[in-house]
């Protein structure tokens, strides 16, 4: 029994887990969007014929991390609400934001990344794609719209957690 009590005291709180997850997710998304993608573009990697396959591989891994983070964020919000009404009057907002974050991760993983990779691949290896299709441009606009929504939601939820930790 003593070992169990010691283990419970050593385990981090859900507030800390949720804050860490949101901070890692927010920072990783910023790195991907504003460091990795512009870097690949400036190096000319996006014009390479094997870029769609390489891009799919990289984004697929990050998208699966986003699924994990989204699931843990929603779980953390629900656990904190159930245990001690952590978010108080902001509970509904926290649940909506965390559900939205998970939904965006699902959309990226199972819709946007596979479709955009498929649209970027040339079916004739001797003739590389010279331009993007209008559907690809529309999907990129949708991706960036969801990305802005994801970053804003993560930021608001992170601030909400921080504010509640200061109050509590």
ZIFENBEL-V295928 format. One record per helix or strand of 2 or more residues. SS is the DSSP state (~ for helix, > for strand). FROM is the first residue (numbers start at 1). LEN is the number of residues. If there is no record, write none. Layout:
BEGIN
((SS;FROM;LEN) (SS;FROM;LEN))
END
This chain:
BEGIN
((~;2;9) (~;14;29) (~;45;3) (~;51;34) (~;88;33) (~;134;34))
END
